[in-house]
Amino acid sequence: MSAQEAHFQGAEILQSTRTHVRWTLQKLSAPVSFSCHQCGRATTDTAVAIKTTSAGRQLAHCTDCHLRRLTEVASAHEPHAPAVGAVPAPDGAEGVATSRLDETVLIRQPDPGLPHDVVETASELQWTFVIRRHHVEHGQCPLPSQAARRIRTAKVVHLDHGGGFPTVLLDSLHKKVAKEHLQGIRWPPDLLVGTRVTANLDRSRLRLSLTLLERPSFIAKRRFSYAYDPRIIARELPTSLAHSPAGTGVSLDVLVQETIRRLGYLDEAGSALLPVVNLIRGVRSRGMSHQHSSDAIRASVNGLIARKRLTWETGSCAADDVLHFPARPSERTVHLVCYTPFVLPKPKKQRVVSLPSTSSRHGVAGHLMKIEHLGKQASDTAQAAYAEAHRSAGLTGTHQLPKGHTYVKPHKRGGLT
């Protein structure tokens, strides 16, 4: 519903707090249902963020989008409590008492739910994306910009789940093409948020494929039979924490963990990381402003770390204040609070020993190699080689190496010397 009226279908506004320029946060007497103007998600809550446009329109936003907005904007005019009672920081650091609330670190990373690894040929278009909650709730399939012309001639959408006949998700009678997505998809009810999807679009159909795992993974009592992205699972898979509408009856410990999960930087291990400065601002902007003091939030973090619910990690940021993780040399160090909502299965390492022979010499294709766990970074030579290989393969998008990886050029291996 729109936020044009002062009342939401009978619910009274108990409190209205200005949180930023053109933004107010309203606490209502009863839960109301509305569609967030930013993310489009259907939401029921007793707290609604209202953005007033220059034309006087009032647009309703969910509290998550409101949180992201506030943490992206460093407001030098916002008052803050004295920094006392600091949470112990790792490695003998001074702790969060030395941080100022106007030094908010920016969290920026690509959304796996958007099309990426796009490859276009004369006959087809291929891309990858990860299922997010709003895809399922709104029946959407994200499209790259190159798909705008091709998708109009496609008559059917199939889901290939690795066994049996493909499932028809959409026919031409119900197809609705928007600028960035295909509307009207009937996703299977057992398709889990975080599942990785490969899309192939030709002149007559869009085929969506899932990659079957060798063995199913069980995460939070849910069976994942197909390849998944740990980052989206950490962000969107429901947790066992007790939830209630924002700002009403939610314990501070839950707010701290959920704020890290919703706003933090997501790593490949399924953890969310957030600077303490951002955490304090995020918690205090959820529900009613300044509901929880900075000291109370620090005490909550301290207790959660003592109970091993949270851990410390170290990141860094350059002059642009954008967070990098792991920390980069020569950049300002940032202490991060790390929350891992779910225990993810670790892939088993297989050791293969082959004795060399005159016939064992073979070529090895260029490939990525993970070096993050070694505390190393890719060289400029490896970055240049990867960019050249990426362009030569006809891939679109960024030519930058993925974080924590290096590129190994094609070479020969094996054989007797």
C-alpha positions, 0 to 999 in steps of 0.5 A: 500500500502507499504511504500517502495517508497519515493513517494506515487502515486504522493504525494510529501513528504513535511516534514519528521521528525524523532520521535524515533529510526527507526521511521519517520513521513512524511507529504505529499502534498495529502492524500494517501491510505495505510494499517497500518502495525500494526492494518491492518486498511485501512487508507487515510491520509496526514500523514504517520508514517514510521518504517524502519526495520533492513533489510531496509524495510519501513513499513507504520503505521497510526498516531494512532498506531504511537501515541501509540508507542510514548506514550509507550516509555519514551524518556529521550532525547526528549526536552520539553518546560518549564512547565509554565501556568499550568492547575488548578488541582483538590483538591488544587494539584500543577497541571501539572507544576510539571510534567516532560515529561520523566515521561510518565505513561504506559496505559495497559488494556486488549483489549475487542476485543480479545477473553476472558472468554474462556470455553472449553469442549469436545463438544464445545468451547465458548468465548466472544469478542466485535466488533471493527472497524477492524473486520467489515472493514476486515471481521474478527472474532477473535479466541482463540488459542484453536479454531485452530483445531476445526475451520477447520471442521466447515462448516458454521458460523451463527449469532443468533440475538435473533429473526427469523432465524440466518444469515449465515455469512460465508460458507466453500467455502470462509473460510480463517483461520489465526492464530488469526482470521477467515477471510471472515466474512460478518458482517451485515451492521447494526451491530454496533461497540461495540456490544458484541458477544458470540461465540460457536464452535462445530464440524460443525459450529460456532454460534455467538450470540447477547444479545437482550437488554430489551429496545434499547439504543440510543447513538450518534443518533444510536440505540443499540438493543444488549448488548454493551461494553461502552469502545469500544464505547468510543474509536471507535464510530464516534464523531460529532467533525470536523475531517480532516487528522491528522495535517491539519486544526484540531483545538487544542481542537479537537486534545486534545479530540481525543488524550484522546479518542485514547490513554486514559485508558477506564473505564466501564462508557465509559470515556477515562482518560489520564495523562497530561504528556501523553496528551502533548506528544500525541498531539505534536506527531500527525501531525508534531512534536512540532506543538503545544507548551506545554503551548498551550495544557495546555491552551486548556485543561484549556478551555475545563475543564471550558466549562465542556467538560473535567473533572479531575479524580485521578488515581495512578501508582506503581513503574512500572509506569502502570496506575491504576484507580481508585487510589490505596492506597499507590501508587503515585497519578496521575491526569487524564484528563477525556473525555466522548465522548458520553452520555450513558444511565444509567441502571435503579435500581430496588428495590424489597422488599420480606417479609420473610416466612418459604418457602423463604429461598434459596441458592444464587450462588457465584457472583460478586458485584460492590464496586468501587462506595463505594471507597473500594477494594476486600479483599485477601480472596475474591480474593482467593475465586474468583480464586478458583471458576473460576478454579472449573468452568473450565474457562481459562484466568486470575483468577483475580477479575475484577477491582472495584468488589468483590466476594460473595461466595455461601450462604443461604438467606431468611427465618424466624429466 
